[in-house]
Amino acid sequence: MSNWPRAHPRPVIAMATRIGGVLLLLISIAFQGQQTRTSAALISGTSASHTSGRARAAGSGAFEAAPGRTPVYRIRLRVHNGQTTLPGAELRKSLEEMNSIWWSQAGVCFEITSTKDDATAGEGFDIWFVSEVPDPPGVNGSYKGDHDIWSRDYPDLMPAPHPVTQRAARTSAHELGHGLTLRHYNGYPESADSLMSSGTLGWRLHDFQIQAARARAQQKADPDTTPTNCSAPQVN
């Protein structure tokens, strides 16, 4: 019989359990950090519901990745920025993200030019960025017609599981959704993440919304559907 003292397994098991717990904690922290970075990115590679991922922007602001649907329908959008309080760089980022929401999911690209005056375009859409929407007052945005669309510079929006980066991007994309025949999508479990819900930071589109929007976009778009990229906004 050996005179060596017998080993006690309990301290060893306890130590292994603690080490395993620490490893699981570190893995969890790393995973959560990755999720935060992904959802906070302006242009991400994550998928939107059952549609394709958000667009990836080139250095020029043009979109490189494949659009969500083809052919790509290009619609002229005149941005009225004579009354906006958004700095030029922030307005440009908002317009880029707004475009990526539509291009990466529905294959709809807004060819954007800006103007300081209030003269409306003869085709496409017109949208005003303002500190406060004049009518009705207090709202984040308003669609009254294709050439009478308004977006608040800093809208008051509720959180969403997968939020946009630029608040003005969400409101303008939402109002343009009304221009493409879409109605509000409120009262559903996934409404917070939906672009067409009221007053949230969500940006996702459902298949039935994409189909309806593309049908209207085809009527509004320029004839040439060969290119699949989306041009950078022209902001003065």
N, C-alpha and C positions, 0 to 999 in steps of 0.2 A: 504494500500500500504506500502511495506517495505521501510525503510529508508537506508537499507544497499546499498552500492555502487554496481552497476552491474559489474559482472566479464567480462573481455575482453578476448574472446577466442583466439585472434590472437597470443599473446605472448605464450600461452600454446601450440598452434599448432606448432609455430616456434620452441619451445624447444623440443617438441616430434620429430619434423623432424630432428633437429640436433642430438638428441640421436640416432634416427634410422640410420642416416648417419654414425655416429661413429661406431655403431655395424656392419653395412655392411662393413665398411672399415676394422675393425678388423677381420671379417670372411674372407674377401678377402686376407688379409695379411697371415693369418694362412693357407689358402688353397694354396697360391702360395709357401709358405715355404715347405709345404708337397710335392708339385710337384717337387720342386728343390731337396729335399732330395731323392725322389724316383728315379729321372732320374740320379742322381749323384752316386747312390749306385753301387758298383761293381756287386753284385749279388742281383737282386731285384725280387719282386713278381709281377711286372707289366706284362701285356700281350704284346706280340709282334705281332702287327697286329691281325690276326685271329689265331695265333698259341699260344702255351702255354707260361707261364711266364718264365723269366730267372731262371736258376738253383740256388738253395740255397746251399751254400757250408758248409760242416761240418768242424770241427776244423782241421781235417787232410787234408783238401783240396779236399776231395772226395765229389761228389754231392749226396745229399739226396733226393731232390724232384723228382717227376716223370719226365721222359724225354718227349720231345715233341712228339715223335713217337716211336713205338715199332714194331719189335724188334730193339734193339740198335746194330748198326754196329760199331765194334771196329777196328780202323785202326792204325797200328803202325806208329809213327812219330818220326824220329830222328832229334833232334834239335842240330844244330852246333853252339856252343856259344864261340868258341875260339877267335873270332874277335869282339864280341859284347862289347859295352860300357855300356850296361845296368847292374846295380848292380844285384846280384843274386836274392835278394828279389823282385826287380821290374820285372825281367824276369819271375820269378815264377808267380807273379800276372797277368802278361800279358798272360801267357800260360793258367792260370786258366780261365781268362775271355774269351779268344779265344775258349777254350773248351766249356764253358757254352753257348756261342753263338750258337754253332752247336748242342750240346747235348740237350739243352732245347727247341730248335725249330725243329730240324730235326732228333733227336735220333741218331746222329753220334758222336762217342767218339774217340778222338785221344789218344792212349796209348803212352805217351811221355817219351822218354829217351833222355839224352843229351850227347854230346861228344865234346871234344876240337879239334878233328882232322877233316879232310875233307873226310874221307872214307865214302862212301854212303852205305845205307842199301840195302839188296836184295829184300825187299818188302816194302809196305806202301809208305811213303813220306819222303823226306829229306828237311829241311828248314834251311837256314842260317840267323842269326840275325847279322847285321853289321851296322856300323855307316853310311856308304854310299854304296848303291848298285853299284857294279862295272860296270855292263853292262845291260841296258843302264844307263849312269850316270844321277843323278839328280832325278830319280824316287823314289817313296815310297816303291815299291815292284815289284817283277818280278816272273812270272811263265814261265819256259821254258821246264818243264818236271817234272814228279813225283819226281825225285831225283835232281832237279835243281830249287829250290824255294828260293827266297830271300825276306827278310823283313828288312826295315830300322828301326833302334832302336828308333828314334824319328821322325816319319813321319810328314810331313806338311799337315794337314787335315783341311778341312773347317767345320764350325759348322753344327750340325744337331739338330732337335727338341728333339730327344731322343738319346744323345751321349753315346758312350762307356766311360769307365773310363780310361783305358790304351790305348794310341794311338797304340802301337805296337800290341796290341790284335786285333785291327780292321784290320790293314794291313795284318797281318799273316792269320787271318780268311778269309779275302778277297782273298788272293792268294791261299789258300787251296780250296776256292770255285771254282777257275779256275781249280784246280786239280780234282774237282768233276764235271767237264764239264760245269760250269756256265759261262755265258758271262756277259759283262757289262750291267748295267741297268741305262742308262743315258737319260735325257731329259723328264722325267715324273714328275708330280707334287709331287710325294712321293719319288723321287730319293734321296733326302738328307738323308732320314732315311734308305735307302736300303743298305744292306751289299755290294751288287755288283755294286753300283754306284762308279764313279771314284772320289777319293780324298775327301771323307767326313768322319765324325765320326759316321755315321749311321751303324746299325748292323742287321736290320730286313730282314727276308726272306719271300718271297711270296710262296704260295702253289705250284705253278708250278716249282719254283726253288727247293723247298724241294723234290718234287717227282723226279726230274731229278738227284739231288745230291744223294738221297738215292739209286737210281738205280745203280749209279756208285759206291757208298760206299759198296753196297752188293757184288760187284765184288772184291773190294779191301780189304774187312774186313777179320778178322780171323773167322774161322768156328763157334765158340761158340757164339750164340746170346742169351743165357739164362739170364745172368746178365743184369740188367737195370741200374746199377750205372755206374759212370765214375771215374776212378782212378785219384789220384792226380799226377801231373807232377813230374817226377824224374829228378831233375836238379842238376848237379854236379858243 
